[in-house]
Amino acid sequence: METLSRREEETLMKVTKAKALKACDDVVREFANCATGRTVSVVWACRAQHKTMQNCMRQYTNADNMERLRIEYIKLRKRDIDAAPKLEQS
C-alpha cells in the first residue's frame, strides 16, 4: 500500500482538524466561553463542555476516518499523476 509523506500527513491532519473545528463550532464556542477568565479551574468547571467538544471533534479525527481520508488522498494523488502529461524521452 502506498503511504503519505510526513508533510502530506501533517497537511491532511491540519485540514481535517480545521473542518472539525468548523463543524463543531457551537460546542467549541461553548467551551471557550466557559474557559474564558479561568486558569486551573477550567479543568473541573468546564469538564462537560470539554467532553462534548472532544466527542464532536473525534467524529472527524478518529483513526478510522483518518485512514479513509488517507486512502482517498492517495487515490486522488495517483489519479493526478496518471492524468499528467508524460514527457517523452529523446
N, C-alpha and C positions, 0 to 999 in steps of 0.2 A: 504494500500500500504506500502511496505517496504521502509525504509529510509536509508540513508548513515550516518555513524558516522561522527563526526566533522573531524576526521583525514582523512577518505576516501574522504569527500567533499573537503578538502584542497588539497589533493593529486590529485584528479580529476581536480580541477581548475588549479593547478600548471602545470600538464601535458598538459592541453588544452591551457594554455597561451604559453607554450613553443612551441607547434605545431603551434599556431597562429603566434608567432614571426618568426618561421622558414618559414612559408608560406608567410608572409608579409615582408620578409627580405629586399626586394628592397625599399619599402616605409619607413620602419623603418630606413634604412641606410640614405635615403634622409633627413628624419627629424633629425637624429643625426648629419649629415654633416651641416645642417642649424644651429643647436643649438650649435655647437662647437664654443667656444670662446665668447658665449653670456651669459648674465645673465637675467636681466629683459626684455631686448628687444626681447628675444625669443618668448614672448607672441604674439607680433604683426608681427615680422619678419618671423616667421615660422608657422603662422596660417594655411596656406593652406596645408603644409606638415603634420602638426599635425592632421588636419581634415582627410586627406587622410589615415594616419596611423590608426586613430581611426576607421574609416569606415571599413578598411581591418580587423582589429582585432575583431571588433564587429561581423563579419560574423561567427567567430569561438566561441566567448564567449557570445553571446546573450542568453537570458533566454530560448528560445525555444530549441536552440542547446544544452545548458547545461542540460535541462530536458531530452532530448533524450539520451544524454550520461549517465545520472544517471540511467535511465531505462535500458539501455544496460549493464551498470556495474552491476546492481542488478541481471539481468538475468544471467550474467556470474558467479557472485558470487554464486547464487543459483545452477547453473549447477555444479560448482566445489564442493559445499557442497554435492549435491546429488550423485556425482560421487565418493566421498571419501569413502574408505572402512569403513564399520560400525564395531564398536567394540562390540563384544559380551559380554554381562554381565554374570558373573558366579553366 
